[in-house]
Amino acid sequence: MAEGKKIDRDAVVSKAMRGYKRIFKDMPADKRFLAEQIYPTAAYLAGVIHELKEQVAEVGFIAEQVNGNGFSKVDTTPAYKELKDTAIKLNSCIDTLGKLCPELKKALGNCREDDFINFISK
């Protein structure tokens, strides 16, 4: 991503949807039906992760919070916690899609240069 150029969540979702449609277009109808139920969720989660990564970049991973007794504690930010949870959900969707279509694993293997795939593979 170029400096100063922001990519919004909708752009990430539409790019992911185009990729999934291209991968699953030649599948048998029964498997394609199942994949069409799952990959819109995976594309949406990709967009949410993109948005959350930007939030974490702005606020950081760690925040100091004060509990009800007035004691301060250091904890991870809510955006970082949500980012971790969303990455787990996306990983589950991709794993399910990979079981339906082995070509998806090959396609993901060829996309290692993409920031999103690098983030998920870590």
N, C-alpha and C positions, 0 to 999 in steps of 0.2 A: 504494500500500500504506500503510495507516494505521500510525502510530507504535506500536510495541509488538506489533503483530499480525504473526506469522510465518506465511508460507505455505510448506508443505513441498513437496518434490519430487513426491510422489505427487499432490498437488492440481494442480500445474502440468501434469503428464503427463495426468491425467484431463480437465482443461479443454482441453488441446490435442487429445486424442483425440476429444472431443465435437465440437470445431470441424471437424476433418478429416472425421469421419463425415458431418457436416451438409453440407460442401462437396461431397463425393464421392458422395452417395447417389443422385443422378440421372444418373450417368455410364453409358455403355454398359458391359455386363458385362465385356468384355475389358479396357478401360482401368481399370475399378473394381478388377478383380483385381490389376493391377499396382500401383495406388495403395494397395491394402490391404496390399501387401507392404512398401511404403516408409513410409507415414505413421506406423505405430507406432514406427519408428526415429526419425523426426523428433520425435514427441511425447516420447519418452524423452530425446533430446538436449536438448529444451527444458527438461525438468526438471533435467538435469545442469547446464545453463548457469545456471539459477536458483540451484542450490546453490553452484556455483563463484563466482558473483557475490557471494554472501553471504560466502564464504571470503575472497575478494579484499578485500571491504570491511573485514573484520576484520584481516587481516594486511598488507594493502597490496600495491602492485605491485612494489616493489623491496625486495630483501633483501641484506644484506651476508653474504658467505660466505667461509670460509677454505679454501683448497685444500690439497693434501697437503704442499706445501712451507712452509706457515705464512703464506703471503701472503693478505691479504684482498682480495676483489674484490666489486664491486657487480653484481648481476644481478637479473633479474626472478624473482619467486617461482614455484615450481612450479604453484601454483594458477592464476596468471595465464597461464602457458604452456599449461596444459591448457584454460583458458577460450578462448584464441585458437584452439587446435586443434579444440575442440568446436564453436565458432562456424563454422569453415570446413566441418566435416562437416555441420552443420545447413543451412548455406547450400547445399551440394550437394544434400541431400535436397529442400529446398524448390524449388530450380531444376528438379530432375527432376520433381517433382510439378507444377510450373507448366507444364512442357512437356506433361504429360498433360491438364491442366485449366486453360485460360486464366482461368476464373472464380476460381481461387486467387489469381492476381495481383490481381484486382479486390478480393477479400476482404481480402487483406493491405494493399492500398491504403486500404481503409476502416478498418483497425485501427491507424492511425498513433498513436493516443493510448496504446496499450498499451506498457508499459515494455520488454517483450521485443522488440517490433517496432522500437521506437526504437533499442535496442541493436544489433540485427542490421543496421539500415539505415545505421548510422554507418560 
